[in-house]
Amino acid sequence: MSVRVEFWALVREGLTVAEASVEVGVSRFAGMDWYRERGGVMPRSRPPATKRPRLTLEQREEIAVLYAAKVSNAEIAREVGCHPATVGRELARGSTVFPDRRAKYRASTAQLAADHRARRVRGGKLAGNPRLREKVQDLLEEELSPEQISAQLQVEFPNDAEMRVSHETIYQALYVQGRGELRRDLHKRLRTGRAVRKVRRVEGERRGRIPGMVNISERPAEVADRAVPGHWEGDLIMGSTASNSAIGTLVERASRFVMLLHLPDGHGADAVAAAMVETMSRLPQTLRQSLTWDQGVEMTSHANITEATGLEIYFCDPHSPWQRGTNENTNGLLRQYFPKSTDLSVYQPDYLDHVAAKLNRRPRKTLSWQTPAQALDDLLSNPPKPTGVASTA
């Protein structure tokens, strides 16, 4: 059953559009699009398609007798009780052609061939290539995504066509029931840990204005270009409501290099400022150019951070997460290690460093499959020339 057919079946049963969308594994926005496309009119239900029954040995014997009597395929189909196309396919597959003679159809031979086809195992590419399957499983254990695995195989085996697999094939091998090409427990190594997308949370209410903040519209143009290192985006990922815990996240815009802030004493303005100063002070001044954050009260002490580190801090517009798109994406990756609705205060600084190192060693499509650590090293080793400065011969 297709996703849309299942969606409309659930709506017909009385579920709301949002509820039906969640049930079939798509966002409520996709469900609303489908609903609007039809003007709110549900398509008529159709009876489920029945699987075409296989021909029996008795039917094949009857086909053999009628075919030998030179009866047409249409008449044979009426006598046997099947479609004429079924008769045509059966005669084409089960007949033996003799020189200068009409093809001869034998029911017993055709039945043996049909039984053999039914027993044949139809495995996918991973099932038929143990070497490729083992390599894919090893890379999944290293927590690479299927898309990263597909790209990595091309890098490691540039001249071996057998060591190629698309990311969609890997997903199919993990999630399609009955295929058994990869260990089913390996789906837990994916970042989401689940087979369908989860509906996004509803945005929270607007928070109060922070004194002295500078809007993102005043941020220098070089930050948007991502050519110069040292410009960061930051945010908090929140733990469970009961624990009131959080971890600070910082990602460098040009290289996607990640650093994490340990906040054992809460995520108030003073605690965040202290963690920010301690973490950013480890970096050279060239990597402390600017920071973009949302309008959370945890950044009330932004002036103290700027004074201690030299970071120019800019604030996004309310309800505009796309203005920190790099950080939003990174926070999604981090949820693999820090699940929602859990107590984040249990994680110690050494584990935060371990997680950041894993992300910084992971190849990224947006970096042409470089790792963030490699990209940052390249930027520092080959800094862009300042605009407007003539080069010397």
Secondary structure, DSSP 8 states (H G I E B T S, - for coil): --HHHHHHHHHHTT--HHHHHHHHTS-HHHHHHHHHHTTT----------------HHHHHHHHHHHHTT--HHHHHHHHTS-HHHHHHHHHHHEE--TTS--EE-HHHHHHHHHHHHH-----TTTT-HHHHHHHHHHHHTT--HHHHHHHHHHH-TT-GGG---HHHHHHHHHSTT--SS-GGGGGGSSS-SSS--------------TT--BGGGS-HHHHHT-SS-EEEEEEEE--TTTT-EEEEEEETTT--EEEE--TT-SSHHHHHHHHHHHHTTS-GGG-SEEEE-S-GGGTTHHHHHHHH--EEEE--TT-GGGGHHHHHHHHHHTTTS-TTS-GGG--HHHHHHHHHHHHTS-BGGGTTB-HHHHHHHHHHS----TT-----
